[in-house]
C-alpha cells in the first residue's frame, strides 16, 4: 500500500495540522509576549548541493534531491528550524532501501569496504539529532528500514510476535488485533515511528506505566552487523552472562542494524476505563501516583500535569459555555488554586478495571482530589497524537516550543522538577527572553517517575536555534546535576551525547566504545551518535582505554 | 556477630544435615540400583601445597591452610566430590578480605600491577565452577566480599535499599523487616549467598515469578574496577544508551567487583496463602501455569513438578498413616496416574490474595486439577532451604545427584523437557549406568518458563565426576540444540562457558570480550569464567575480532 504523504519540513502527515487556538495565543501573548513568525520556505528554495559519488550498494539506492532532502534529518527543534528555513547543514549523498536482512548485511559490507558513513533510519522521528546527517569528509548514505515491514511470525502460545524492524506502530497493532492481541507500545510518534527505532532508542509508550518500556517488551532480536547476522532468539529469562539484548536496546545504531524484533504481546483488554482527576497540587499529585504504583493495582496510563501545564491545558481547551462555567468554578476554588490534572486509565477484565478504579478513587480522595469524569481522559486519548503538530503552527505564529524529559527516584522528583524549571527560566532571562516551562509526570515506576518538560518562548528571527540551545543546555545541566537521567525515552542522539559520561561514568563510556569498536571496527555506523567520539579503527593503546 | 560455622566440604551449616529417608533409599535402590558410597576424608588428610608468594595487598590477607581450603572452590558437584576426596586441583595462594570499596579498589590496583589472578567470591555457593580456583602459572588470590556487609542506606519513599555486596540473604531481610519492607529474593542458597553474588550471576529466587529476577530488582550499582570506582546510581528507567547496569548483572566478576547494590524493595505483604494442587499431567500443569501468567493475577510462587519428580517427592515424604492412605487413594486414581504436583503461593492484601486464589482455582479446576490443601505448600516452605543438604547424604549413601536448569518459550517447553530427559537418560545408558531425571517448572513468565532438572545415579568409585560429566554434557547439548538458555539462574561459571557462544553468537562473545578487555586490560579477574578464553592484553588484531 502506498504510504500517506509525510510533511517534508515538519511533523506528521502533509494533509494534517493543528492550529493554535485563540485562547492559547492569548495565554502565550500574555505570558511571553509576541515573537517573530518563522515562515517555511517552499521545497524548491532549498539549496541541495550535488551528491558525492557513493559505491554501488546491493539494494535500491536513490540520489535524487527529493529523497536526499526527505532523509537528511529527524524532527528535533533544530532540524525543523533548518527545514523551514531551507538551511540544512548537510544532506545524504544517497538513500539506500534494503528489502530484507540479507540485503542489509550486504549493504553494510559494501559500505564498510568503501569510505562512507552510514546513518540508520527507522520512522524518521528522532528529536535528539539521532538521524541528522552531519557534514564530514566521508560521503554519507542513509540506510532506511522503510522496506523491512510487517509481521514475520507469531507464537500465540507464548504471546511472542516477531516484526521486521521498519514496521510502524499502526501496522504492529493492525497485524495483532485480528488475533485478539496487542503490543500496547504507544509513543507520541506512534503513527510514524518503527519497531526498530523504538528498540534502538529505548522508547517508552504512553501506556508504559502498565505495559512496560520497550526494554521489557523485547524478547529476541536480529541485528545485521558488518560481520554478519547476530541472532539473539527470544528467551523469557536467562543467566547466560549479561543480557546482551539490553546492550542492543538503546544502542542507537552504533552496533549494527536491528532487522527483526520479537516482542512480548498480550490479549486485547476486555475493558478500558479512564478518568480525569483534579488534585490540589503537584506534591499531592505525585503522592497519588506514587501510592498507585507502590501499592497497586497499577494503572496502564498515569499522567499528572503540574500547575502550569494544567493551566496551559485549560487555555488550549475550548469547552461549551456551560462546561466552561463549571470548570471555572472548580478551578476558582481556593483548594485548587495550584490544581493539577491527573489522567488515569485502566485496562483488563471488567472485574480488574472496576476494582482498580475503586482502589485508585480512595487514594485520590484521601489526597483531596476530585474526579472530573471521563471527558478529559477521552479528549486526551483522542488528541494525543495531534499534539506534535502544534509545534509547526506555533512556529508560524511566532513561538518556539520543544520538549525534553528525564526520570529519577520519587524522593528526588520534586527537587529535580524545581531545579530544571528554575534553570530553564534563568537561562532564558539571561538570554533576554521569557519562557514558559510546563511539565507532566507520565511514566511511573515503583521507585520513581519520568518528568516531561515542554518549554515555549517568543522567537527572535535568525536566533531561533541559539535561543533553544541556551534553554536546552541549562536544562541538561540541571538534570545531570540533580540526579536525573539525561533522557528517559527520547534517546541520546547527538544532543545528549555530551552528558552521557557524567551519567554512566568513564567506565561506562569505555565499555560502550569497546563494544562499538568490536562490532563496527570501521566506525562508520551513525558516527557521532551516542558516543561523542566514534572510536577510531586501528590498534588500541595499551591498557585498553580511549584517549 | 560471629558467623555460624559452615561445612568445609559440603553444603550449608556444619551442624545441620538432611538424612535420606528410608522411603527414598528404597525408591533409589529400585530405580537405580545401589552405588559406591563416597565417604568424606577428614580435613587433616587434604594435602595442601605450600602457597606461592603473593604481593602485599592493602587489606587483611590470610595464607593459612584452613583459609586456603575454605576458599578453594564453590559447591558444584565436581567441587564437592573433590572436597570429600581431598583431591582439589588447586588452592588459592592467599585470601584477601577488604572491608570497604576503597580497599577493594586498592587491592585491584595492587593485584593488577603484580602477576596474580583474582577469584572474586561472594557467599561461596556457586554450583557452576564460578569461584573454583584453577591451576595456572600465576599465583591466585581469592578476594572475598565477606566483610562488606549490611545496609548502606534506605530510601523508604522510593522503596530503594542499598546493600554492601557481601550481605547475605537473611541479613537483607533482617535489615528490611523492621521497616515493614522486604526484598523477596529467595534463591535456594538464600542463607549463604550474597547480594553481590546474586547480581554477578543473574540469580532468580523462588518467588521470582511474582517478585522478578534479580535483573529487575537492581536499580543502581557500584563496581570497583582496576581503573577506579564505577557508579551507576539508581534510576527507575532511562534511554541514555544501553542499560549498562544489565551489562554488570551477569558479568560474573569479569568486569570488576560489585561492591554495592541498590535494590527495589517492597512492603511486607499483609497476607500470604498457598496451596498444593494435583493436576492430571505435565501438559495440563504447564497449561495451568501459562494461563495464570498470561491472564493473571500472577502468583508469587509457581512450582510444577513433572510426574517423576512428583513420585520421588512422595517417596521422600513420610506422612502419618491416615494422610498416607488418603494420598495413596488419590494418586491411585486413573486420572492422576501421571499426576503432577503444583504449588502456588500468593502474597499481598487479603482482598488481592483471596481474589487471586479464586481465579487460580477456576483455572486448575478447568484443567482437572484437585486442591490438596495447604499442607504440601507449607511443608515446601518450611523445608525448601534444607533440600541441598540431601546431596551430601546421598553421596554418603552411594548416589550422585546434581541439578541443572534452563528456560524457553511456552511453545517449546514440552519438547525441551523431553529432549533433555532423553539425552540425559541415553548418556547414562551409554556410560553404563542408570539415571533418574526429575524436573520442575519453577519460574514462570508471560512468554515462557524455566525447567529445573534433578538427576540421580548410582556412584562408581573413582569415576564420580566422569559419570556426572557424561550426563551434564548431554543435557547441555540438548538444551542448546532445543532453543533453551544454557542457564536460567545458576550462571555460566566455567561449566557453561563452552556453550555460551552458541547461545549469544560470535558477535555476543566479541562484545563481551571487548568490554572485559576495556575494564580489565590485564585479564586477571576471574580468568576462565564466563568467557572460555580470557581476552589477552596487548594490541588487537585489525578488524577488532578475537582470534
Interface residues (C-beta under 8 A of the other chain):
Chain A: X155 X157 X158 X159 X160 X201 X202 X203 X204 X213 X215 X219 X223 X225 X227 X228 X230 X231 X232 X233 X234 X235 X236 X237 X238 X239 X240 X241 X242 X243 X244 X246 X247 X248 X249 X250 X251 X252 X255 X256 X264 X266 X267 X290 X294 X295 X296 X348 X352 X355 X407 X408 X409 X410 X411 X412 X443 X445 X446 X447 X448 X449 X450 X483 X485 X486 X487 X488 X489 X490 X491 X492 X496 X500 X503 X504 X505 X506 X507 X508 X510 X511 X512 X513 X514 X515 X517 X518 X519 X521 X530 X537 X538 X539 X540 X542 X543 X544 X545
Chain B: X155 X157 X158 X159 X160 X201 X202 X203 X204 X213 X215 X219 X223 X225 X227 X228 X230 X231 X232 X233 X234 X235 X236 X237 X238 X239 X240 X241 X242 X243 X244 X246 X247 X248 X249 X250 X251 X252 X255 X256 X264 X266 X267 X290 X294 X295 X296 X348 X352 X355 X407 X408 X409 X410 X411 X412 X443 X445 X446 X447 X448 X449 X450 X483 X485 X486 X487 X488 X489 X490 X491 X492 X496 X500 X503 X504 X505 X506 X507 X508 X510 X511 X512 X513 X514 X515 X517 X518 X519 X521 X530 X537 X538 X539 X540 X542 X543 X544 X545
